[in-house]
Amino acid sequence: MDKIDFAFIGGRGIYSNYGGVENATREITLELAKKNLNIAVYGVEGENENTIKLPLNLRDICCPSWIYKKLGQHGLILYCVLHALFISRPKVVYVFASGPCAFTPLLRVGGLKVVTSLRAIDSARDKWGKISRNILRFGEYCSWRFSNSFTVNSKEMLAYYHESRNDVVFIPNGSKVEKSEFNQMPEEIGEQEFFLFAARFDPVKRLHLLLDAYSQLDSDNMPLLVIAGGNAKDHAYEARLKSFESNKVIFLGHLSQTQLAPLMNNCRAFILPSILEGMSNSLLSAMVTGKPVLAADIPANSDVLENKDAIYAADNVSEMVSGLKRLAEDDVFCEKLGKSLQKRALENYTWHATANQFYREGEKLL
């Protein structure tokens, strides 16, 4: 391959479905590869699900798995940064997420151009100890202080960081209807109606509150609650969640995008109780699929939805209960809300437009 034009650092690789960074990186780079560019995505060996065939001008560069196992995420990112500095020497490096952005000064000292992208204010998550929280805060500082171009994916963060850096750029996520060869519903679901939750088991996602709200409903007359997620850092928290498991509350574990697609296509509604988001890829997937949504009223969600029928007061269990009951009982409401959200997603959030905005930021630095 010729010299790399754009390299992406921050996730676990182009094939990984670990989280929003990986999914966004994959969609953005697949779009960018349609241009006359040579692109590389850094990741970790062994995260490859190989569900897609990469074009010739898009390749993955993998950190050895033993480094990740021994040194964790920071070891992975350090390997990627050193490889970019001393081996690949891309023209522009895109660094995604708070922790990886802590390495921005090193990339700049090494003579590389850097576009940073914060996907959420990660230091605000409940799960971090003091040391980890301070590392993330340092990464958030480096993201705007030392980069050539600084981007965020929510209007809330745009306002938050504007005072620190007035040229901060808002680039929203895109959306698309996922296609999948997995069309059969899991046996536990069959042809039953169900609500869908899909996220990591992180306290800020507020799955525990959703389970609490669902337990207050007359479950005999409610759709199932299907939970696609995992990757819990706190095993005690995961055990607490799974104590709700029953024939009406189904835990499916972590799923790839292709495995999740039929669930998104067939759910009664998508539920997002999270109180900390950048711009949720799952939320956009539900919208573009034409599904009604019930989401916590935080700016990152309400700015995307712009529909009061799709939100409830964050952390308010009684409002969540009322919202779930309405979604379960009112077919006309569900159809109208789903169509309205789908129209908004198709008109405002596409990966093609997102990739073009990232391209323009990189093009300025070439």
C-alpha positions in Angstrom: 0.0 0.0 0.0 1.1 3.6 -0.7 1.7 6.1 2.0 -1.3 6.3 4.4 -3.4 9.4 4.1 -5.6 9.0 7.1 -5.1 6.7 10.1 -7.7 6.1 12.8 -6.7 5.4 16.5 -9.0 4.9 19.5 -11.0 1.7 19.1 -10.3 -2.0 19.0 -10.3 -2.3 15.2 -12.5 -2.0 12.2 -14.1 -5.4 12.6 -14.8 -5.0 16.3 -18.3 -4.3 17.6 -17.2 -3.4 21.2 -18.9 0.0 21.2 -19.8 3.3 19.6 -16.2 4.2 18.7 -15.6 1.0 16.8 -18.9 1.2 15.0 -18.5 4.9 14.0 -14.9 4.3 12.9 -16.0 1.4 10.6 -18.8 3.4 9.0 -16.7 6.5 8.5 -13.7 4.7 7.0 -15.8 2.6 4.7 -17.3 5.8 3.3 -13.9 7.6 3.1 -12.5 4.6 1.2 -14.7 5.5 -1.7 -12.5 8.5 -2.2 -8.9 8.3 -3.6 -7.4 7.8 -0.2 -5.3 5.2 1.6 -6.7 4.6 5.0 -5.7 2.5 8.0 -7.6 1.6 11.1 -5.6 0.6 14.2 -6.9 -2.1 16.5 -6.0 -5.1 18.5 -5.3 -8.6 17.2 -8.1 -11.1 17.9 -11.0 -8.6 17.7 -11.7 -9.4 14.1 -15.1 -10.7 13.4 -14.4 -10.5 9.6 -18.0 -9.8 8.7 -17.0 -7.4 6.0 -14.5 -7.4 3.1 -12.3 -4.3 3.1 -11.6 -2.4 -0.1 -8.0 -2.5 -1.2 -7.3 1.1 0.0 -8.5 0.4 3.6 -6.6 -1.8 5.9 -6.4 -2.7 9.6 -3.2 -2.5 11.6 -3.3 -4.7 14.6 -1.5 -4.5 18.0 -0.3 -7.9 19.2 -3.0 -9.4 21.5 -0.4 -10.0 24.3 0.2 -6.3 24.7 -3.5 -5.6 25.1 -3.8 -8.5 27.6 -0.9 -7.3 29.7 -1.2 -3.5 29.4 -4.9 -3.0 28.6 -6.4 -0.1 26.6 -3.5 2.4 27.3 -1.0 -0.2 26.2 -3.0 -0.7 23.0 -3.2 3.0 22.2 0.5 3.5 23.0 1.5 0.8 20.6 -0.8 2.3 17.9 0.7 5.8 18.5 4.3 4.5 18.3 3.5 2.6 15.2 2.1 5.7 13.6 5.1 7.8 14.6 7.9 5.5 13.6 6.5 3.1 11.0 3.3 4.1 9.1 3.7 8.0 9.3 0.2 8.8 8.1 -0.5 12.3 6.8 -3.3 12.8 9.3 -4.2 10.9 12.4 -7.8 10.8 13.7 -7.9 10.0 17.4 -11.3 9.0 18.8 -12.4 9.1 22.5 -11.1 10.7 25.7 -8.5 8.2 26.8 -6.7 7.9 23.4 -6.7 11.7 23.1 -4.2 11.8 26.0 -1.6 10.8 23.4 -2.3 13.8 21.2 0.8 15.8 22.4 3.1 12.8 21.6 1.7 12.6 18.0 2.1 16.4 17.5 5.7 16.4 18.9 6.4 13.6 16.4 5.4 15.8 13.6 1.9 14.3 12.7 -1.3 16.3 12.1 -4.1 15.3 14.4 -7.9 15.5 14.3 -9.4 14.6 17.7 -13.0 13.5 18.2 -14.7 13.2 21.6 -17.7 10.9 21.6 -18.8 11.7 25.1 -17.4 13.3 28.3 -16.1 10.0 29.5 -14.7 11.3 32.7 -18.3 11.8 33.9 -19.1 8.1 33.9 -20.0 6.6 37.3 -17.6 3.6 37.0 -14.2 5.3 37.1 -11.9 5.5 40.1 -9.9 8.6 40.9 -6.9 7.7 38.8 -8.9 6.6 35.7 -11.1 9.7 35.9 -8.1 12.0 36.0 -6.5 10.2 33.0 -9.8 10.8 31.1 -9.9 14.4 32.1 -6.3 14.8 30.9 -7.3 13.2 27.6 -10.3 15.6 27.2 -8.0 18.5 27.9 -5.4 17.3 25.3 -8.2 16.7 22.7 -8.9 20.4 22.4 -5.6 21.9 23.6 -3.1 20.1 21.3 -5.0 18.9 18.2 -4.9 20.6 14.8 -8.7 20.1 14.6 -11.1 19.3 17.4 -14.5 17.7 16.8 -17.4 16.5 19.0 -20.5 14.6 18.1 -23.2 16.3 20.2 -24.5 19.8 20.5 -24.2 19.6 24.3 -20.4 19.1 24.0 -20.2 21.8 21.3 -21.5 24.3 23.8 -19.4 22.9 26.6 -16.1 23.2 24.8 -16.8 26.3 22.8 -15.3 28.5 25.5 -12.1 26.5 25.6 -11.8 26.4 21.8 -14.0 28.4 19.6 -13.2 26.5 16.4 -14.6 23.2 17.8 -16.5 21.4 15.1 -19.8 19.5 15.5 -19.9 16.3 13.5 -22.9 14.1 14.2 -23.0 10.4 13.8 -24.7 8.8 10.9 -27.4 6.1 10.6 -28.2 3.2 8.3 -30.6 0.3 8.2 -28.5 -2.7 9.1 -28.8 -5.8 6.9 -28.1 -9.2 8.3 -28.0 -12.9 7.4 -29.3 -13.6 10.8 -33.1 -13.4 10.3 -34.4 -15.9 12.8 -35.4 -14.7 16.3 -33.8 -16.3 19.3 -35.8 -19.2 20.6 -36.6 -17.4 23.8 -38.3 -14.7 21.8 -40.0 -16.5 19.0 -42.8 -14.4 17.6 -43.5 -12.5 20.8 -43.4 -8.7 20.9 -40.5 -7.2 22.8 -38.9 -4.0 23.9 -35.2 -3.8 23.1 -32.3 -2.4 25.2 -28.8 -2.5 23.6 -25.8 -1.2 25.4 -22.8 -2.1 27.6 -23.6 -2.9 31.2 -22.4 0.5 32.5 -24.3 2.2 35.4 -24.7 5.4 33.3 -26.8 3.4 30.8 -29.3 3.0 33.6 -30.4 -0.5 32.7 -31.0 -1.1 36.5 -33.7 1.6 36.4 -35.3 0.1 33.3 -35.4 -3.3 35.0 -37.0 -1.6 38.0 -39.6 0.1 35.9 -40.4 -3.0 33.9 -40.8 -5.0 37.1 -43.6 -2.6 38.1 -45.7 -3.4 35.0 -48.2 -6.1 34.6 -45.8 -8.3 32.8 -48.5 -10.7 31.6 -49.8 -8.0 29.3 -46.4 -6.4 28.4 -44.0 -7.2 25.6 -40.8 -9.1 26.6 -37.8 -7.0 27.6 -34.9 -8.2 25.5 -31.4 -7.0 26.6 -28.5 -7.1 24.2 -25.3 -6.1 26.0 -22.4 -7.0 28.2 -18.8 -6.0 28.6 -19.4 -5.1 32.3 -16.4 -3.7 34.2 -18.3 -4.3 37.5 -19.2 -8.0 37.9 -21.3 -7.2 41.0 -23.3 -4.7 39.0 -23.8 -7.3 36.2 -25.0 -9.9 38.8 -27.5 -7.3 40.1 -28.9 -6.8 36.6 -29.1 -10.5 35.9 -31.1 -11.1 39.1 -34.1 -9.8 37.1 -33.7 -12.5 34.4 -37.0 -14.4 33.8 -39.1 -15.8 31.0 -40.1 -12.1 30.4 -36.7 -10.5 30.8 -34.2 -12.0 28.3 -30.5 -11.4 28.4 -28.8 -12.3 25.1 -25.2 -11.1 25.8 -23.1 -8.9 23.6 -24.1 -9.1 20.0 -22.5 -7.9 16.8 -24.2 -5.4 14.6 -25.4 -8.1 12.2 -26.8 -10.1 15.1 -28.4 -7.1 16.5 -30.0 -6.0 13.2 -33.0 -8.5 13.2 -33.8 -7.5 16.8 -33.8 -3.8 15.9 -36.0 -4.6 12.8 -38.5 -6.6 14.8 -38.8 -4.9 18.2 -41.9 -3.2 19.5 -39.8 -0.2 20.6 -36.2 0.7 21.5 -35.5 1.9 25.0 -32.5 4.1 25.9 -32.5 5.1 29.6 -28.8 6.2 29.5 -27.9 9.5 31.2 -24.5 9.9 29.5 -24.2 9.8 25.7 -22.4 11.5 23.0 -24.6 10.6 20.1 -25.9 7.1 20.4 -25.4 4.9 17.3 -28.1 2.5 18.6 -30.6 5.3 19.0 -30.0 6.4 15.4 -30.3 2.8 14.2 -33.7 2.5 15.9 -34.8 5.8 14.3 -33.7 5.0 10.8 -35.4 1.6 11.1 -38.7 3.3 11.9 -39.0 2.1 15.5 -40.6 4.2 18.3 -38.1 5.2 21.0 -38.3 5.9 24.7 -35.1 7.7 25.8 -34.0 9.7 28.9 -34.4 13.4 28.4 -30.7 14.4 28.3 -29.4 16.9 25.7 -27.5 14.2 23.7 -30.8 12.3 23.2 -33.3 15.1 22.9 -31.2 17.0 20.4 -31.2 14.0 18.1 -34.9 13.1 18.6 -36.5 16.5 18.8 -39.8 14.8 19.7 -41.3 15.1 23.2 -43.2 11.9 22.7 -39.9 9.9 22.6 -38.5 11.2 25.9 -39.1 11.0 29.6 -37.4 12.8 32.6 -34.0 11.2 33.1 -33.9 8.9 36.1 -37.6 9.2 36.7 -38.9 5.6 37.1 -42.6 6.5 37.2 -42.3 8.4 33.9 -40.5 5.5 32.4 -43.3 3.2 33.6 -45.9 5.4 31.9 -43.9 5.6 28.7 -43.5 1.8 28.5 -47.2 1.3 29.1 -48.1 3.7 26.3 -45.7 2.0 23.9 -47.2 -1.4 24.8 -50.8 -0.4 24.5 -51.1 2.2 21.7 -50.4 0.9 18.2 -51.4 4.1 16.5 -49.0 6.1 18.7 -46.1 3.7 18.0 -46.6 3.8 14.3 -46.8 7.6 14.1 -43.8 8.1 16.4 -41.7 5.5 14.5 -42.4 7.2 11.1 -41.6 10.6 12.5 -38.3 9.5 13.9 -37.4 7.7 10.7 -38.0 10.8 8.6 -35.8 12.8 10.9 -32.9 10.3 10.8 -33.0 9.9 7.0 -33.0 13.7 6.5 -30.3 14.6 9.1 -28.0 11.7 9.9 -26.2 9.7 7.3 -22.7 8.2 7.4 -22.0 9.6 4.0 -22.4 13.2 5.3 -20.5 12.4 8.5 -17.6 11.0 6.6 -17.5 14.0 4.3 -17.3 16.3 7.3 -14.3 14.3 8.7 -12.7 14.3 5.3 -13.0 18.1 5.1 -11.2 18.4 8.5 -8.4 16.1 7.4 -8.2 17.7 3.9 -7.4 21.1 5.5 -4.2 19.5 7.0 -2.9 17.7 3.9 
